[in-house]
Amino acid sequence: MPGASGSVGGLNELELSKPPRVWPSFATLGLALLAILVSGGVLGVGVIVKGGKDASPAELMAQPGFLISAAALSQVCLLLAVWLLPRLFRDVGEAGWRERVRWRPERFSVIDVVVCAVGTQAIGAAALSALNLAQVKGGLLASMSGAAKATSPAEFAWLLVFGAIAPGLAEELTFRGLVQTRLVERWGVLAGLVVSATLFGAWHLDLRQGLMAMTMGLWLGWCAQRQQSIVNVAFAHVLNNAFAFTLTRFADQQPETDAPVMTIALSLALVALGAVVVHRRTRPGPQKTDPVPG
């Protein structure tokens, strides 16, 4: 009819043509970081007041009790933010929260988890060797290795829960699920992967760890994009964190190689092999067609 605009499901053509909003994802990330910093600051002040003496952030992070408490607080803040704020900002959609963050359990695969985890370790090893060559030093996170070594068995178990399992799930729900999904929809795959991985690196608030996290974020983001799900990369992230904490806890020192260039080359070759596997496993197969009448 003249003067009438077409509509689909109650939405007019103008609404359907609107690009997806990205500010709710950035706002969720910013508010989560603010909550983590405030809660961590309150916890630090409480520890200092109780101890009766001043302590730098590095000294606080070197204390197992504070490290575990701070990790628990940060993960609670991040999980609450990624769960509640998208609903508050009306950034979920009719399909629901799980679909919004691409948590699709039906796409879980042990093979895909292992491939993603091995690739994450390999690209992390390549980044670590490159940072050693560039003599990039760590800041606050360097003191965390000492705290991990000083933990009792019970404390180390809690450290694995709040330092490996919870971050692997919470960070993937946030960065590869909430943020990357929306950025890819708005800006395309390349820009979405690069920006979300850069934000993931900056999230660690440490130059050395942040650069490593950014390279791992590119790999995990690409795997999640190929698989159209964050389930496998989340479990791969958990395995990577658990391996790192276990190595820090029981190894005499962080392994360094006398041949960093060779380590980089071999690690990148392993990543390339993993990429081929992921690509082949996510490539759509031949479509069934109706039989042609004889």
C-alpha positions as CSV (number, residue, x, y, z in Angstrom):
1,M,0.0,0.0,0.0
2,P,1.2,3.5,-0.7
3,G,2.9,5.1,2.3
4,A,3.4,1.8,4.1
5,S,6.9,0.6,4.9
6,G,7.8,-3.1,4.8
7,S,8.3,-4.9,8.1
8,V,9.7,-8.2,9.3
9,G,8.8,-9.6,12.7
10,G,7.6,-6.2,13.9
11,L,10.9,-4.4,12.7
12,N,10.8,-2.0,9.9
13,E,13.4,-1.9,7.1
14,L,15.2,1.0,8.8
15,E,15.7,-0.9,12.0
16,L,16.8,-4.0,10.2
17,S,19.4,-2.0,8.3
18,K,20.9,-0.5,11.4
19,P,24.5,-1.7,12.1
20,P,24.9,-3.6,15.4
21,R,25.8,-1.5,18.4
22,V,29.4,-1.9,19.7
23,W,29.2,0.5,22.6
24,P,27.5,-1.9,25.0
25,S,30.4,-4.3,24.6
26,F,32.9,-1.6,25.4
27,A,30.9,-0.3,28.3
28,T,30.6,-3.8,29.7
29,L,34.4,-4.2,29.5
30,G,35.1,-0.8,31.0
31,L,32.7,-1.3,33.9
32,A,34.1,-4.7,34.6
33,L,37.6,-3.4,34.8
34,L,36.5,-0.5,37.0
35,A,34.9,-3.0,39.4
36,I,38.0,-5.2,39.4
37,L,40.3,-2.3,40.2
38,V,38.1,-0.9,42.9
39,S,37.6,-4.2,44.6
40,G,41.3,-5.0,44.3
41,G,42.2,-1.6,45.8
42,V,39.8,-2.1,48.7
43,L,41.3,-5.6,49.3
44,G,44.8,-4.2,49.2
45,V,44.0,-1.4,51.6
46,G,42.4,-4.0,54.0
47,V,45.5,-6.2,53.8
48,I,47.8,-3.2,54.4
49,V,45.8,-1.9,57.4
50,K,45.6,-5.4,58.9
51,G,49.3,-6.0,58.5
52,G,50.2,-2.6,59.8
53,K,52.8,-1.7,57.2
54,D,52.9,-0.3,53.7
55,A,53.3,-2.7,50.7
56,S,53.7,-2.1,47.0
57,P,51.3,-3.7,44.5
58,A,54.1,-6.1,43.5
59,E,54.7,-7.1,47.2
60,L,51.0,-7.7,47.6
61,M,50.8,-9.9,44.5
62,A,53.7,-11.9,45.9
63,Q,51.5,-13.0,48.8
64,P,49.6,-16.2,48.1
65,G,46.6,-15.3,50.2
66,F,46.2,-11.9,48.5
67,L,46.8,-13.3,45.1
68,I,44.1,-15.9,45.4
69,S,41.6,-13.4,46.9
70,A,42.3,-10.9,44.2
71,A,41.9,-13.5,41.5
72,A,38.6,-14.6,43.0
73,L,37.3,-11.1,43.2
74,S,38.4,-10.2,39.6
75,Q,36.7,-13.3,38.1
76,V,33.5,-12.7,40.1
77,C,33.4,-9.1,38.8
78,L,34.0,-10.2,35.2
79,L,31.5,-13.0,35.2
80,L,28.8,-10.8,36.8
81,A,29.5,-8.1,34.2
82,V,29.3,-10.3,31.2
83,W,26.2,-11.9,32.6
84,L,24.2,-8.9,33.7
85,L,25.3,-5.8,31.7
86,P,24.4,-7.1,28.2
87,R,20.9,-7.5,29.6
88,L,20.9,-4.1,31.1
89,F,22.1,-2.6,27.8
90,R,19.6,-4.6,25.8
91,D,22.5,-6.2,23.9
92,V,21.3,-9.9,24.2
93,G,18.6,-10.3,21.5
94,E,15.8,-12.7,21.1
95,A,18.0,-15.8,20.8
96,G,19.2,-15.4,24.4
97,W,22.4,-14.8,26.3
98,R,24.1,-18.0,25.4
99,E,23.7,-17.4,21.7
100,R,24.8,-13.8,22.1
101,V,28.2,-14.9,23.5
102,R,28.3,-18.0,21.2
103,W,28.3,-20.5,24.0
104,R,27.2,-23.5,21.9
105,P,27.9,-26.8,23.8
106,E,26.7,-28.9,20.9
107,R,30.0,-27.9,19.1
108,F,32.2,-29.2,21.8
109,S,35.0,-31.5,20.5
110,V,37.9,-33.0,22.4
111,I,40.0,-32.9,19.2
112,D,39.2,-29.2,18.7
113,V,40.0,-28.4,22.3
114,V,43.4,-30.2,22.0
115,V,44.3,-28.5,18.7
116,C,43.3,-25.1,20.1
117,A,45.3,-25.7,23.3
118,V,48.4,-26.9,21.5
119,G,48.2,-23.9,19.1
120,T,47.9,-21.6,22.1
121,Q,50.9,-23.1,23.8
122,A,52.9,-22.9,20.5
123,I,52.1,-19.3,19.7
124,G,52.7,-18.3,23.4
125,A,56.2,-20.0,23.1
126,A,56.9,-18.0,20.0
127,A,55.8,-14.8,21.6
128,L,57.9,-15.5,24.7
129,S,61.0,-16.1,22.7
130,A,60.4,-12.9,20.7
131,L,60.0,-10.9,23.9
132,N,63.2,-12.4,25.3
133,L,65.0,-11.4,22.2
134,A,63.6,-7.9,22.5
135,Q,64.4,-7.9,26.2
136,V,60.9,-7.0,27.2
137,K,60.5,-7.4,31.0
138,G,57.4,-8.1,33.0
139,G,56.0,-5.9,35.8
140,L,53.5,-7.0,38.4
141,L,52.9,-10.5,36.9
142,A,56.6,-11.3,37.5
143,S,55.9,-11.4,41.2
144,M,53.1,-13.8,40.8
145,S,55.4,-16.7,39.9
146,G,57.0,-16.3,43.4
147,A,53.6,-16.4,45.0
148,A,52.6,-19.6,43.0
149,K,55.8,-21.3,44.2
150,A,55.1,-20.4,47.8
151,T,51.6,-21.8,47.9
152,S,50.6,-24.9,49.9
153,P,48.8,-27.7,48.0
154,A,45.4,-26.4,49.1
155,E,46.3,-22.9,48.1
156,F,47.6,-24.1,44.8
157,A,44.3,-25.9,44.2
158,W,42.4,-22.6,44.8
159,L,44.9,-20.8,42.6
160,L,44.1,-23.2,39.8
161,V,40.3,-22.6,40.3
162,F,40.6,-18.8,40.3
163,G,43.7,-18.4,38.2
164,A,43.1,-21.0,35.5
165,I,39.6,-22.4,35.3
166,A,37.6,-19.2,36.1
167,P,39.6,-16.9,33.8
168,G,39.6,-19.3,31.0
169,L,35.8,-19.3,31.0
170,A,35.2,-15.7,32.0
171,E,37.7,-14.1,29.6
172,E,36.4,-16.2,26.6
173,L,32.8,-15.3,27.4
174,T,33.9,-11.7,27.4
175,F,36.5,-11.2,24.7
176,R,35.8,-13.9,22.2
177,G,32.1,-14.2,23.0
178,L,30.7,-10.8,23.8
179,V,33.2,-8.4,22.3
180,Q,34.6,-10.2,19.3
181,T,31.2,-11.4,18.1
182,R,29.8,-7.8,18.0
183,L,33.0,-6.3,16.5
184,V,33.1,-8.8,13.7
185,E,29.4,-8.1,12.9
186,R,30.1,-4.4,12.8
187,W,33.7,-4.1,11.4
188,G,34.4,-7.4,9.7
189,V,36.5,-10.4,10.7
190,L,40.0,-8.9,10.5
191,A,39.2,-5.8,12.4
192,G,37.1,-7.6,14.9
193,L,39.8,-10.2,15.7
194,V,42.6,-7.6,15.9
195,V,40.7,-5.2,18.1
196,S,39.4,-7.8,20.5
197,A,42.8,-9.4,20.8
198,T,44.4,-6.0,21.5
199,L,41.8,-5.4,24.2
200,F,42.6,-8.8,25.6
201,G,46.3,-8.0,25.8
202,A,45.7,-4.6,27.4
203,W,43.4,-6.3,29.9
204,H,46.4,-7.9,31.6
205,L,47.9,-4.5,32.6
206,D,51.4,-5.8,32.0
207,L,53.5,-5.2,28.9
208,R,55.2,-8.6,28.7
209,Q,52.1,-10.7,29.6
210,G,49.9,-8.4,27.6
211,L,51.8,-8.9,24.3
212,M,51.8,-12.6,24.9
213,A,48.0,-12.5,25.6
214,M,47.4,-10.5,22.5
215,T,49.1,-13.1,20.2
216,M,47.2,-15.9,22.0
217,G,44.0,-13.9,21.6
218,L,44.5,-13.7,17.8
219,W,44.8,-17.5,17.6
220,L,41.9,-18.2,20.0
221,G,39.8,-15.6,18.2
222,W,40.4,-17.1,14.8
223,C,39.6,-20.6,16.1
224,A,36.4,-19.3,17.7
225,Q,35.4,-17.5,14.4
226,R,36.0,-20.7,12.4
227,Q,34.1,-22.9,14.8
228,Q,31.4,-20.3,15.4
229,S,31.5,-21.2,19.1
230,I,33.7,-20.3,22.1
231,V,33.2,-23.6,23.9
232,N,36.4,-25.3,22.5
233,V,38.6,-22.2,22.9
234,A,37.4,-21.7,26.4
235,F,38.5,-25.2,27.5
236,A,41.8,-24.6,25.6
237,H,42.3,-21.4,27.5
238,V,41.7,-23.3,30.8
239,L,44.3,-25.9,29.8
240,N,46.8,-23.3,28.8
241,N,46.4,-21.4,32.1
242,A,46.6,-24.6,34.2
243,F,49.8,-25.7,32.4
244,A,51.4,-22.2,33.0
245,F,50.5,-22.2,36.7
246,T,51.7,-25.8,37.1
247,L,55.0,-25.1,35.4
248,T,55.5,-22.0,37.5
249,R,54.7,-24.0,40.7
250,F,56.9,-27.0,40.1
251,A,59.6,-26.0,37.7
252,D,62.9,-24.5,39.0
253,Q,62.6,-21.6,36.6
254,Q,60.8,-20.4,33.5
255,P,62.3,-22.3,30.6
256,E,64.4,-20.3,28.2
257,T,66.1,-21.5,25.1
258,D,69.5,-20.8,23.7
259,A,68.0,-20.8,20.2
260,P,65.0,-18.4,20.3
261,V,64.9,-18.0,16.6
262,M,64.6,-21.8,16.2
263,T,61.9,-21.9,18.9
264,I,60.0,-19.2,17.1
265,A,60.2,-21.1,13.8
266,L,59.2,-24.4,15.2
267,S,56.4,-22.9,17.2
268,L,54.9,-21.0,14.3
269,A,55.2,-24.2,12.2
270,L,53.1,-26.0,14.9
271,V,50.6,-23.1,14.8
272,A,50.4,-23.4,11.0
273,L,49.7,-27.1,11.3
274,G,47.0,-26.5,13.9
275,A,45.5,-23.9,11.6
276,V,45.3,-26.4,8.8
277,V,43.5,-28.9,11.1
278,V,41.0,-26.3,12.3
279,H,40.4,-25.1,8.8
280,R,39.7,-28.5,7.5
281,R,37.5,-29.5,10.4
282,T,35.4,-26.4,10.0
283,R,35.1,-26.4,6.2
284,P,31.5,-27.1,5.2
285,G,31.1,-30.5,3.5
286,P,29.1,-31.1,0.3
287,Q,25.4,-30.2,0.6
288,K,22.8,-32.9,0.1
289,T,20.6,-32.3,-2.9
290,D,17.2,-33.7,-3.8
291,P,17.4,-36.7,-6.2
292,V,16.7,-35.8,-9.8
293,P,13.7,-37.7,-11.3
294,G,14.8,-40.3,-13.9
